[in-house]
Amino acid sequence: MRFRLVPLEGGKTVDLTRDLTLVGRKDDCDLRIDHKSISKFHCIIAKLEKELLVRDLGSTNGTKVNGQRIRRAILNSNDCLAIANIPFKVQITNESPPAAFNHDVTLMSQEEEEVVVAEEVVEEKMGEKKGSDSDESRVIPKPMDKINDLPDVYPSNP
């Protein structure tokens, strides 16, 4: 199965290649979203057999699935996942996933994106290679010892 997040406000599609993907603003996150509305450690996304599980990590601006603020939820294909106010469409297909790597997501205009693409083309032609981070220093979270008694969604406002 191939699991992807497609930014609805422009940007590159994100392949979720790890079993657990930590999402946030800090450099240590697997999926780094450099935006002020994103918490340092915002949420974690776990790959299941044919779906994803998202768990908010007590973020300030919350995580929403199909418009509903959640603490944890199952994500299916075509669901809308909003990390703070950054919306993504969930894509789950039977394709083979690409190799695992860290992602940095930066929201930019079409003009800025064209400049970045042009710079990448120049770098390729000049033979410059960017180094990749080692996965050896990653900390794998321990499983929870007890069941979380909190409800999965926040109560509706009256």
Secondary structure, 3 states (H helix, E strand, C coil): CEEEEEECCCCCCEECCCCEEEEECCCCCCEEECCCCCCCCCEEEEECCCCEEEEECCCCCCEEECCEEECEEEECCCCEEEECCEEEEEEEECCCCCCCCCEEECCCCHHHHHHHHHHHHHHHHHCCCCCCCCCCCCCCCCCCCCCCCCCCECCCCC
